[in-house]
């Protein structure tokens, strides 16, 4: 190993930089492959928890949607009642 390092030290700076980037790229690629290989098993373990999280998130959104619908319905009813109680304008098509 020390002889390899000594040979690297004797190489020009550009060659050492190329070797350093190649080694970093290979190490990153190996770690990424290892991570991707283990990803399906980690996802399989977390799926039941993910379903619970979705249910917990959906409940407040459902409540918010209901509240918005109720507010819209109330505004529509109030506007409709106001229009029905308003006297018709003279000369308005009648």
VMD Tcl script that builds the backbone (N, CA, C; Angstrom):
set m [mol new atoms 282]
animate dup $m
set s [atomselect $m all]
$s set {name element resname resid chain x y z} {
  {N N UNK 1 A 0.828 -1.200 0.000}
  {CA C UNK 1 A 0.000 0.000 0.000}
  {C C UNK 1 A 0.868 1.258 0.000}
  {N N UNK 2 A 1.950 1.228 0.806}
  {CA C UNK 2 A 2.818 2.401 0.873}
  {C C UNK 2 A 3.519 2.644 -0.458}
  {N N UNK 3 A 3.853 1.562 -1.177}
  {CA C UNK 3 A 4.508 1.742 -2.473}
  {C C UNK 3 A 3.539 2.395 -3.460}
  {N N UNK 4 A 2.244 2.053 -3.366}
  {CA C UNK 4 A 1.230 2.670 -4.233}
  {C C UNK 4 A 1.131 4.163 -3.947}
  {N N UNK 5 A 1.137 4.525 -2.687}
  {CA C UNK 5 A 1.062 5.938 -2.302}
  {C C UNK 5 A 2.305 6.676 -2.771}
  {N N UNK 6 A 3.469 6.048 -2.644}
  {CA C UNK 6 A 4.701 6.688 -3.099}
  {C C UNK 6 A 4.679 6.896 -4.614}
  {N N UNK 7 A 4.152 5.905 -5.364}
  {CA C UNK 7 A 4.047 6.079 -6.815}
  {C C UNK 7 A 3.073 7.206 -7.156}
  {N N UNK 8 A 1.980 7.338 -6.397}
  {CA C UNK 8 A 1.035 8.434 -6.624}
  {C C UNK 8 A 1.684 9.790 -6.365}
  {N N UNK 9 A 2.501 9.851 -5.334}
  {CA C UNK 9 A 3.147 11.118 -4.996}
  {C C UNK 9 A 4.122 11.553 -6.075}
  {N N UNK 10 A 4.680 10.616 -6.825}
  {CA C UNK 10 A 5.630 10.956 -7.872}
  {C C UNK 10 A 4.935 11.382 -9.167}
  {N N UNK 11 A 3.656 11.107 -9.292}
  {CA C UNK 11 A 2.921 11.467 -10.516}
  {C C UNK 11 A 2.665 12.974 -10.539}
  {N N UNK 12 A 2.415 13.530 -11.727}
  {CA C UNK 12 A 2.081 14.964 -11.811}
  {C C UNK 12 A 0.758 15.274 -11.100}
  {N N UNK 13 A 0.611 16.539 -10.744}
  {CA C UNK 13 A -0.574 16.966 -9.984}
  {C C UNK 13 A -1.870 16.644 -10.720}
  {N N UNK 14 A -1.932 16.847 -12.012}
  {CA C UNK 14 A -3.146 16.571 -12.786}
  {C C UNK 14 A -3.528 15.097 -12.712}
  {N N UNK 15 A -2.559 14.221 -12.754}
  {CA C UNK 15 A -2.831 12.782 -12.669}
  {C C UNK 15 A -3.348 12.420 -11.274}
  {N N UNK 16 A -2.769 13.014 -10.262}
  {CA C UNK 16 A -3.236 12.737 -8.887}
  {C C UNK 16 A -4.668 13.211 -8.691}
  {N N UNK 17 A -4.990 14.363 -9.282}
  {CA C UNK 17 A -6.358 14.876 -9.152}
  {C C UNK 17 A -7.339 13.951 -9.863}
  {N N UNK 18 A -6.970 13.469 -11.078}
  {CA C UNK 18 A -7.832 12.530 -11.796}
  {C C UNK 18 A -8.059 11.257 -10.987}
  {N N UNK 19 A -7.009 10.744 -10.393}
  {CA C UNK 19 A -7.122 9.527 -9.589}
  {C C UNK 19 A -7.989 9.773 -8.361}
  {N N UNK 20 A -7.839 10.924 -7.737}
  {CA C UNK 20 A -8.654 11.252 -6.558}
  {C C UNK 20 A -10.133 11.332 -6.913}
  {N N UNK 21 A -10.452 12.003 -8.038}
  {CA C UNK 21 A -11.854 12.093 -8.456}
  {C C UNK 21 A -12.410 10.733 -8.847}
  {N N UNK 22 A -11.611 9.919 -9.519}
  {CA C UNK 22 A -12.064 8.581 -9.894}
  {C C UNK 22 A -12.346 7.739 -8.646}
  {N N UNK 23 A -11.460 7.819 -7.666}
  {CA C UNK 23 A -11.661 7.056 -6.433}
  {C C UNK 23 A -12.904 7.542 -5.690}
  {N N UNK 24 A -13.108 8.850 -5.649}
  {CA C UNK 24 A -14.297 9.398 -4.981}
  {C C UNK 24 A -15.566 8.971 -5.713}
  {N N UNK 25 A -15.524 8.993 -7.054}
  {CA C UNK 25 A -16.689 8.587 -7.843}
  {C C UNK 25 A -17.011 7.113 -7.610}
  {N N UNK 26 A -15.998 6.268 -7.616}
  {CA C UNK 26 A -16.218 4.830 -7.408}
  {C C UNK 26 A -16.760 4.572 -6.007}
  {N N UNK 27 A -16.216 5.237 -5.004}
  {CA C UNK 27 A -16.699 5.050 -3.630}
  {C C UNK 27 A -18.156 5.510 -3.506}
  {N N UNK 28 A -18.482 6.639 -4.121}
  {CA C UNK 28 A -19.859 7.137 -4.076}
  {C C UNK 28 A -20.802 6.185 -4.795}
  {N N UNK 29 A -20.381 5.672 -5.947}
  {CA C UNK 29 A -21.216 4.734 -6.703}
  {C C UNK 29 A -21.461 3.457 -5.904}
  {N N UNK 30 A -20.439 2.957 -5.246}
  {CA C UNK 30 A -20.617 1.744 -4.437}
  {C C UNK 30 A -21.571 1.988 -3.267}
  {N N UNK 31 A -21.427 3.133 -2.613}
  {CA C UNK 31 A -22.339 3.451 -1.506}
  {C C UNK 31 A -23.771 3.623 -2.011}
  {N N UNK 32 A -23.938 4.254 -3.160}
  {CA C UNK 32 A -25.279 4.430 -3.724}
  {C C UNK 32 A -25.891 3.084 -4.082}
  {N N UNK 33 A -25.109 2.196 -4.680}
  {CA C UNK 33 A -25.624 0.854 -5.004}
  {C C UNK 33 A -26.028 0.098 -3.746}
  {N N UNK 34 A -25.199 0.199 -2.703}
  {CA C UNK 34 A -25.516 -0.470 -1.445}
  {C C UNK 34 A -26.808 0.096 -0.848}
  {N N UNK 35 A -26.956 1.418 -0.925}
  {CA C UNK 35 A -28.149 2.066 -0.389}
  {C C UNK 35 A -29.387 1.649 -1.182}
  {N N UNK 36 A -29.285 1.674 -2.531}
  {CA C UNK 36 A -30.424 1.280 -3.365}
  {C C UNK 36 A -30.777 -0.192 -3.187}
  {N N UNK 37 A -29.782 -1.041 -2.955}
  {CA C UNK 37 A -30.050 -2.462 -2.748}
  {C C UNK 37 A -30.858 -2.681 -1.462}
  {N N UNK 38 A -30.629 -1.884 -0.451}
  {CA C UNK 38 A -31.347 -2.035 0.811}
  {C C UNK 38 A -32.643 -1.260 0.878}
  {N N UNK 39 A -32.906 -0.433 -0.114}
  {CA C UNK 39 A -34.090 0.426 -0.097}
  {C C UNK 39 A -35.403 -0.353 -0.081}
  {N N UNK 40 A -35.596 -1.386 -0.899}
  {CA C UNK 40 A -36.884 -2.097 -0.866}
  {C C UNK 40 A -37.217 -2.694 0.499}
  {N N UNK 41 A -36.222 -3.229 1.176}
  {CA C UNK 41 A -36.506 -3.812 2.491}
  {C C UNK 41 A -36.871 -2.734 3.503}
  {N N UNK 42 A -36.223 -1.569 3.408}
  {CA C UNK 42 A -36.573 -0.484 4.323}
  {C C UNK 42 A -37.952 0.070 4.024}
  {N N UNK 43 A -38.315 0.142 2.756}
  {CA C UNK 43 A -39.647 0.622 2.398}
  {C C UNK 43 A -40.718 -0.363 2.840}
  {N N UNK 44 A -40.433 -1.654 2.731}
  {CA C UNK 44 A -41.407 -2.663 3.151}
  {C C UNK 44 A -41.661 -2.577 4.651}
  {N N UNK 45 A -40.636 -2.272 5.413}
  {CA C UNK 45 A -40.814 -2.148 6.861}
  {C C UNK 45 A -41.589 -0.896 7.237}
  {N N UNK 46 A -41.498 0.147 6.425}
  {CA C UNK 46 A -42.119 1.414 6.792}
  {C C UNK 46 A -43.506 1.607 6.186}
  {N N UNK 47 A -43.981 0.702 5.350}
  {CA C UNK 47 A -45.281 0.893 4.716}
  {C C UNK 47 A -46.449 0.952 5.702}
  {N N UNK 48 A -46.555 0.062 6.683}
  {CA C UNK 48 A -47.685 0.205 7.619}
  {C C UNK 48 A -47.685 1.547 8.340}
  {N N UNK 49 A -46.539 2.053 8.707}
  {CA C UNK 49 A -46.458 3.363 9.359}
  {C C UNK 49 A -46.862 4.458 8.384}
  {N N UNK 50 A -46.502 4.300 7.124}
  {CA C UNK 50 A -46.845 5.321 6.127}
  {C C UNK 50 A -48.351 5.400 5.938}
  {N N UNK 51 A -49.050 4.260 5.979}
  {CA C UNK 51 A -50.503 4.283 5.843}
  {C C UNK 51 A -51.136 5.026 7.011}
  {N N UNK 52 A -50.618 4.841 8.206}
  {CA C UNK 52 A -51.138 5.561 9.370}
  {C C UNK 52 A -50.870 7.052 9.231}
  {N N UNK 53 A -49.699 7.406 8.726}
  {CA C UNK 53 A -49.376 8.821 8.546}
  {C C UNK 53 A -50.326 9.473 7.568}
  {N N UNK 54 A -50.660 8.762 6.490}
  {CA C UNK 54 A -51.579 9.307 5.496}
  {C C UNK 54 A -52.951 9.526 6.123}
  {N N UNK 55 A -53.403 8.584 6.936}
  {CA C UNK 55 A -54.702 8.735 7.594}
  {C C UNK 55 A -54.700 9.927 8.547}
  {N N UNK 56 A -53.583 10.118 9.265}
  {CA C UNK 56 A -53.505 11.244 10.189}
  {C C UNK 56 A -53.471 12.573 9.443}
  {N N UNK 57 A -52.832 12.593 8.296}
  {CA C UNK 57 A -52.770 13.818 7.501}
  {C C UNK 57 A -54.108 14.077 6.832}
  {N N UNK 58 A -54.784 13.032 6.379}
  {CA C UNK 58 A -56.042 13.189 5.649}
  {C C UNK 58 A -57.152 13.711 6.550}
  {N N UNK 59 A -57.158 13.341 7.811}
  {CA C UNK 59 A -58.235 13.764 8.712}
  {C C UNK 59 A -58.325 15.296 8.818}
  {N N UNK 60 A -57.248 16.008 9.099}
  {CA C UNK 60 A -57.362 17.473 9.160}
  {C C UNK 60 A -57.736 18.082 7.815}
  {N N UNK 61 A -57.231 17.508 6.726}
  {CA C UNK 61 A -57.585 18.029 5.407}
  {C C UNK 61 A -59.065 17.802 5.118}
  {N N UNK 62 A -59.583 16.678 5.554}
  {CA C UNK 62 A -61.010 16.395 5.365}
  {C C UNK 62 A -61.847 17.395 6.166}
  {N N UNK 63 A -61.432 17.653 7.387}
  {CA C UNK 63 A -62.142 18.620 8.237}
  {C C UNK 63 A -62.078 20.014 7.606}
  {N N UNK 64 A -60.909 20.389 7.102}
  {CA C UNK 64 A -60.765 21.689 6.458}
  {C C UNK 64 A -61.679 21.786 5.241}
  {N N UNK 65 A -61.722 20.733 4.437}
  {CA C UNK 65 A -62.603 20.723 3.270}
  {C C UNK 65 A -64.063 20.855 3.658}
  {N N UNK 66 A -64.470 20.155 4.711}
  {CA C UNK 66 A -65.848 20.267 5.188}
  {C C UNK 66 A -66.156 21.688 5.664}
  {N N UNK 67 A -65.206 22.296 6.378}
  {CA C UNK 67 A -65.425 23.658 6.868}
  {C C UNK 67 A -65.536 24.656 5.724}
  {N N UNK 68 A -64.696 24.481 4.713}
  {CA C UNK 68 A -64.774 25.377 3.554}
  {C C UNK 68 A -66.102 25.193 2.833}
  {N N UNK 69 A -66.540 23.939 2.686}
  {CA C UNK 69 A -67.821 23.676 2.024}
  {C C UNK 69 A -68.977 24.276 2.825}
  {N N UNK 70 A -68.929 24.147 4.147}
  {CA C UNK 70 A -69.980 24.729 4.988}
  {C C UNK 70 A -69.997 26.258 4.869}
  {N N UNK 71 A -68.821 26.863 4.868}
  {CA C UNK 71 A -68.750 28.319 4.745}
  {C C UNK 71 A -69.280 28.771 3.383}
  {N N UNK 72 A -68.942 28.068 2.332}
  {CA C UNK 72 A -69.424 28.406 0.998}
  {C C UNK 72 A -70.943 28.238 0.923}
  {N N UNK 73 A -71.431 27.142 1.507}
  {CA C UNK 73 A -72.870 26.890 1.518}
  {C C UNK 73 A -73.602 27.991 2.282}
  {N N UNK 74 A -73.061 28.388 3.424}
  {CA C UNK 74 A -73.684 29.447 4.224}
  {C C UNK 74 A -73.668 30.782 3.469}
  {N N UNK 75 A -72.555 31.076 2.798}
  {CA C UNK 75 A -72.477 32.323 2.043}
  {C C UNK 75 A -73.460 32.306 0.883}
  {N N UNK 76 A -73.609 31.160 0.234}
  {CA C UNK 76 A -74.551 31.048 -0.879}
  {C C UNK 76 A -75.987 31.208 -0.398}
  {N N UNK 77 A -76.296 30.587 0.730}
  {CA C UNK 77 A -77.651 30.706 1.279}
  {C C UNK 77 A -77.936 32.146 1.703}
  {N N UNK 78 A -76.963 32.791 2.330}
  {CA C UNK 78 A -77.166 34.173 2.768}
  {C C UNK 78 A -77.345 35.086 1.563}
  {N N UNK 79 A -76.595 34.879 0.522}
  {CA C UNK 79 A -76.721 35.686 -0.686}
  {C C UNK 79 A -78.052 35.410 -1.358}
  {N N UNK 80 A -78.448 34.157 -1.397}
  {CA C UNK 80 A -79.723 33.797 -2.007}
  {C C UNK 80 A -80.892 34.384 -1.236}
  {N N UNK 81 A -80.835 34.387 0.087}
  {CA C UNK 81 A -81.904 34.945 0.900}
  {C C UNK 81 A -81.957 36.457 0.719}
  {N N UNK 82 A -80.780 37.088 0.608}
  {CA C UNK 82 A -80.747 38.524 0.434}
  {C C UNK 82 A -81.350 38.894 -0.919}
  {N N UNK 83 A -81.049 38.131 -1.957}
  {CA C UNK 83 A -81.580 38.421 -3.285}
  {C C UNK 83 A -83.085 38.203 -3.335}
  {N N UNK 84 A -83.590 37.195 -2.594}
  {CA C UNK 84 A -85.026 36.939 -2.583}
  {C C UNK 84 A -85.779 38.028 -1.834}
  {N N UNK 85 A -85.157 38.583 -0.778}
  {CA C UNK 85 A -85.843 39.596 0.013}
  {C C UNK 85 A -85.702 40.997 -0.573}
  {N N UNK 86 A -84.774 41.172 -1.486}
  {CA C UNK 86 A -84.580 42.498 -2.082}
  {C C UNK 86 A -85.715 42.805 -3.037}
  {N N UNK 87 A -86.203 44.017 -2.985}
  {CA C UNK 87 A -87.295 44.370 -3.918}
  {C C UNK 87 A -86.774 44.404 -5.339}
  {N N UNK 88 A -87.621 44.018 -6.247}
  {CA C UNK 88 A -87.183 44.044 -7.645}
  {C C UNK 88 A -87.081 45.471 -8.109}
  {N N UNK 89 A -86.119 45.739 -8.947}
  {CA C UNK 89 A -85.892 47.098 -9.434}
  {C C UNK 89 A -86.937 47.435 -10.491}
  {N N UNK 90 A -87.388 48.675 -10.464}
  {CA C UNK 90 A -88.375 49.061 -11.487}
  {C C UNK 90 A -87.742 49.023 -12.879}
  {N N UNK 91 A -88.488 48.505 -13.803}
  {CA C UNK 91 A -88.048 48.441 -15.189}
  {C C UNK 91 A -87.027 47.349 -15.442}
  {N N UNK 92 A -86.920 46.401 -14.527}
  {CA C UNK 92 A -85.939 45.340 -14.713}
  {C C UNK 92 A -86.610 44.126 -15.327}
  {N N UNK 93 A -87.047 44.217 -16.533}
  {CA C UNK 93 A -87.562 43.078 -17.281}
  {C C UNK 93 A -88.858 42.515 -16.772}
  {N N UNK 94 A -89.656 43.195 -16.065}
  {CA C UNK 94 A -90.828 42.612 -15.472}
  {C C UNK 94 A -92.031 43.188 -15.951}
}
mol reanalyze $m
mol bondsrecalc $m
mol representation Tube
mol addrep $m
